[in-house]
Amino acid sequence: MSGPPDTSFRGYRVSATAAGTVCILLTVVIWGMQPVVLRLAAHQGLTPADMTVFRFGVASLFLIPIALRHAHFPVGALGWKRALILTLLGGAPYHCLLIVGAAYAPAVDGASILTGVSLFMTAVLASGLSGERSTRLRVVALILIGAGLLPFAVQSVLQGIAAGNDAWLGQALFACAGCLWAGVGTLSKRWNVDPWNFTSAIVILSAATLPLWIVALPMHWQRVELAVAIFHGLFFGLIVGVLSLVLFQKAIGLLGATSAAMFFALVPFTAWIGGQLVLGEKPSVAEIAGMLLVVAGLAIAPYGARPPKPAQAEPR
């Protein structure tokens, strides 16, 4: 079975693998920086409700005019059933788990646990639902990546126990968020979701819940400087809320759910680099060893791909 067709950029042919890799790496950078910026926002006095409004409120202002141009606003070609499922998995509930988890556990904890759980659950779901089959080489890649992520998770749990705090609760919430996001990636590939349709649908449907957030939870955005509010509005609303989702969906269509998910093993390391630059965090020896294992797994992962089983035609 042939691979996905090549794409073009300004008249130049670009392989689907190269285009998908660029999309997923940009997504990794954005999502790796997200826990760092969440932590920064908390230090600056912003609340989970503030960040949720920034993400879905600002993003919806940009996406509603685009969605109005298409039929069946706001779900488009997805339809209400699929749009609601993807919104429950990757919209406001997912973002809520992420924000509340960040309030209890450090940024690197969240990035490592979220990535690891999402990675393995995506492999399981993609195999069961989308027919993506794993070769022995891909299994080896998964083992290497999992081994590389293990020091992050173990160190996070041990530090939480030693400190006697509620870090374990944040880690559990991050694990739940990873399970939800694995479902987003697998179903998006199975349903061949258009990136813009997906993004606009989950953002607009999630934005419809913002009045509940505003009424039920405290908001402190008025207390911070205007430049700080604008920065977080642009970052969460446009970069995280729109650009990263479009890039993620594009990468899934070009690489497949499992191959795309493997690149998310780089998210903890992106979070560490951002945390070092912004928050002054330093990696341990175990974390450096984990990075090397993940790089090794990613190096062989592309050679372990196997096309999905041919799908049988569904009766009409």
Buried (B, 14 or more C-beta within 10 A) or exposed (E): EEEBEEBEEEEEEBBBBBBBBBBBBBBBBBBBBBBBBBBBBBEBEBBBBBBBBBBBBBBBBBBBEBBEEBEBEBBBBBEEEBBBBBBBBBBBBBBBBBBBBBBBBBBBBBBBBBBBBBBBBBBBBBBEBBBBBBEEBBEBBBEBBBBBBBBBBEBBBEBBEEEEEEBBBBBBBBBBBBBBBBBBBBBBBBBEBBBBBBBBBBBBBBBBBBEEBBEEBEBEBEEBEEEBBEBBBBBBBBBBBBBBBBBBBBBBBBBBBBBBBBBBBBBBBBBBBBBBEBBEBEBEEEBEBBBEBBBBBBEEBBEBBBEBEEEEEEEE
